[in-house]
Amino acid sequence: MRFVHILIRPYERRGRDGGELRGVDRFLIERSGFEGFGAVDRDAVVMKCNGAEHYTDTAALFDYGFANYASVKIAAVSDYTSTVPVTETYNKKAVDLGKVTIAPSEDVYYTLPKGTDASAVTVKTDIPEGVEGTVKKGQTLGTLQLSYNGKTQTVDLIAQNAVDALTDTQKAELDKSSLSGMVKRVAIGVGIAAIVLLLIFCITRFIGYRSYQRRKQLRRQRPRRRRNYRR
């Protein structure tokens, strides 16, 4: 069995069909003596009513909202869907975990005075360039700031998929790869050092050989002294 309050029944269809009251902020009637709530898509609040006057005041608020305001579509989900990389720091290095898609949970609406175009709403995005650590599906990772006439409305940008942390197997593979890489770097370093020493040895030998050849040539060019033998 479904019960609908007698006050809400005239507005029920309009609200359920996504009527014009979607996204309307709470209405407040001053100087009433009773607080009553009437739900369409949002609440209407009246206070300080006497007796059953809160029914009349709530109905008046609903009539005012439907007559003067409209829920305007500002953007579709696809307009603010983005994909960012997810990383995890392991052994002081950033390891790629994958990517996460960030988007609003539904199309973005803003309640405006009737006749106001959606372009009157300013939209500012706060989307990270990347995410550090694991991500849960439905986690808030960014926001949209909708501004109109000095009023701001925030829309969460949530993760559309989960990104898991590194497993023990992946960490073991990374450790193995890191060790293998270190061994390779050491081997390369030793090889380079050996080549440098070999080059130094060869250059030194070459210089020594050239010096020897030069001295030998100079000795050949010197005139020989004649020896005088007495008889």
FENLINFEN-V34394 format. One record per residue. N is the residue number from 1. RES is the residue in three letters. SS is DSSP state (@ for helix, = for strand, . for the rest). Layout:
N & RES & SS
N & RES & SS
This chain:
1 & MET & .
2 & ARG & .
3 & PHE & .
4 & VAL & .
5 & HIS & .
6 & ILE & .
7 & LEU & .
8 & ILE & .
9 & ARG & @
10 & PRO & @
11 & TYR & @
12 & GLU & @
13 & ARG & @
14 & ARG & @
15 & GLY & @
16 & ARG & @
17 & ASP & .
18 & GLY & .
19 & GLY & .
20 & GLU & .
21 & LEU & .
22 & ARG & .
23 & GLY & .
24 & VAL & .
25 & ASP & .
26 & ARG & .
27 & PHE & =
28 & LEU & =
29 & ILE & =
30 & GLU & .
31 & ARG & .
32 & SER & .
33 & GLY & .
34 & PHE & .
35 & GLU & .
36 & GLY & =
37 & PHE & =
38 & GLY & =
39 & ALA & =
40 & VAL & .
41 & ASP & .
42 & ARG & .
43 & ASP & =
44 & ALA & =
45 & VAL & =
46 & VAL & =
47 & MET & .
48 & LYS & .
49 & CYS & .
50 & ASN & .
51 & GLY & .
52 & ALA & .
53 & GLU & @
54 & HIS & @
55 & TYR & @
56 & THR & @
57 & ASP & @
58 & THR & @
59 & ALA & @
60 & ALA & @
61 & LEU & @
62 & PHE & @
63 & ASP & @
64 & TYR & @
65 & GLY & @
66 & PHE & @
67 & ALA & @
68 & ASN & @
69 & TYR & =
70 & ALA & =
71 & SER & =
72 & VAL & =
73 & LYS & =
74 & ILE & =
75 & ALA & =
76 & ALA & .
77 & VAL & @
78 & SER & @
79 & ASP & @
80 & TYR & @
81 & THR & .
82 & SER & =
83 & THR & =
84 & VAL & =
85 & PRO & =
86 & VAL & =
87 & THR & =
88 & GLU & =
89 & THR & =
90 & TYR & =
91 & ASN & .
92 & LYS & .
93 & LYS & =
94 & ALA & =
95 & VAL & =
96 & ASP & =
97 & LEU & =
98 & GLY & =
99 & LYS & =
100 & VAL & =
101 & THR & =
102 & ILE & =
103 & ALA & =
104 & PRO & =
105 & SER & .
106 & GLU & .
107 & ASP & .
108 & VAL & =
109 & TYR & =
110 & TYR & =
111 & THR & =
112 & LEU & =
113 & PRO & =
114 & LYS & .
115 & GLY & .
116 & THR & .
117 & ASP & .
118 & ALA & @
119 & SER & @
120 & ALA & @
121 & VAL & .
122 & THR & =
123 & VAL & =
124 & LYS & =
125 & THR & =
126 & ASP & =
127 & ILE & =
128 & PRO & .
129 & GLU & .
130 & GLY & =
131 & VAL & =
132 & GLU & =
133 & GLY & .
134 & THR & .
135 & VAL & =
136 & LYS & .
137 & LYS & .
138 & GLY & .
139 & GLN & .
140 & THR & =
141 & LEU & =
142 & GLY & =
143 & THR & =
144 & LEU & =
145 & GLN & =
146 & LEU & =
147 & SER & =
148 & TYR & =
149 & ASN & .
150 & GLY & .
151 & LYS & =
152 & THR & =
153 & GLN & =
154 & THR & =
155 & VAL & =
156 & ASP & =
157 & LEU & =
158 & ILE & =
159 & ALA & =
160 & GLN & .
161 & ASN & .
162 & ALA & .
163 & VAL & =
164 & ASP & .
165 & ALA & .
166 & LEU & .
167 & THR & .
168 & ASP & @
169 & THR & @
170 & GLN & @
171 & LYS & @
172 & ALA & @
173 & GLU & @
174 & LEU & @
175 & ASP & @
176 & LYS & @
177 & SER & @
178 & SER & @
179 & LEU & @
180 & SER & @
181 & GLY & @
182 & MET & @
183 & VAL & @
184 & LYS & @
185 & ARG & @
186 & VAL & @
187 & ALA & @
188 & ILE & @
189 & GLY & @
190 & VAL & @
191 & GLY & @
192 & ILE & @
193 & ALA & @
194 & ALA & @
195 & ILE & @
196 & VAL & @
197 & LEU & @
198 & LEU & @
199 & LEU & @
200 & ILE & @
201 & PHE & @
202 & CYS & @
203 & ILE & @
204 & THR & @
205 & ARG & @
206 & PHE & @
207 & ILE & @
208 & GLY & @
209 & TYR & @
210 & ARG & @
211 & SER & @
212 & TYR & @
213 & GLN & @
214 & ARG & @
215 & ARG & @
216 & LYS & @
217 & GLN & @
218 & LEU & @
219 & ARG & @
220 & ARG & @
221 & GLN & @
222 & ARG & .
223 & PRO & .
224 & ARG & .
225 & ARG & .
226 & ARG & .
227 & ARG & .
228 & ASN & .
229 & TYR & .
230 & ARG & .
231 & ARG & .
